[in-house]
Amino acid sequence: MSFYERRILPWLLDLAMSAKPITDQRKKVVPLAQGRVLEIGLGAGQNLAFYDPAKVSHVWGLEPSAEMRARALKRAKDAKFSLEFLDLKAEEIPLEDKAADTVLVTYTLCTIPDVVRALKGMRRVLKPGGRLIFCEHGRAPDTNVSKWQDRITPTWRALAGGCHLARPIPELIRQGGFEIEKMEQMYLPSTPRFAGYNYWGTAK
């Protein structure tokens, strides 16, 4: 792992993922979680403050980066629910079948190498009646924007921890075996359009 990946990238990701437009999106989706929750891509723990402790009993935070887990640990000090770190990749969820009531994934599907495999794993660990809650940036519907996303993505991936700008989020969720119940989408305000088209909702 390079110096950039160990020292600079975690700081940049923490800063970017704490921006107000993204924080506003977190406030919309994280409180929907309930019961025993598997969060895929815990990152620096930006979602922890928005869980409803009256509805959530336990959170598994899956995050393969030791540097990001260290940042999340600082934000976990005030958590009013039990939190367990899982230091594996999203394709390697170490939970039993039907272990979670909710799976939460925010701004993470863009970076997972085998995203469909990871989504199938999320489906595996959900209890019957459980829900996937998602909030992700992805492919823009405007051709002039999506063309730029495709052009920029190779360089962007190298600088942003493997992030793909133009993944077709709804299609990938369906390929993972989910049925989308509710979804909203828009360009986030005060965000570059090539990186700011957001999809959020629930799937079962």
Secondary structure, DSSP 4 states (H G I P E B T S, - for coil): --HIIIIIHHHHHHHHTTSHHHHHHHHHHGGG--EEEEEE--TT-TTGGGS-TTTEEEEEEE---HHHHHHHHHHGGG-SSEEEEE-S-GGG--S-TT-EEEEEEES-TTT-TTHHHHHHHHHHHEEEEEEEEEEEE---SSHHHHHHHHHHHHHHHHHTTT--S---HHHHHHHTT--EEEEEEEEPTTS-GGG-EEEEEEE-
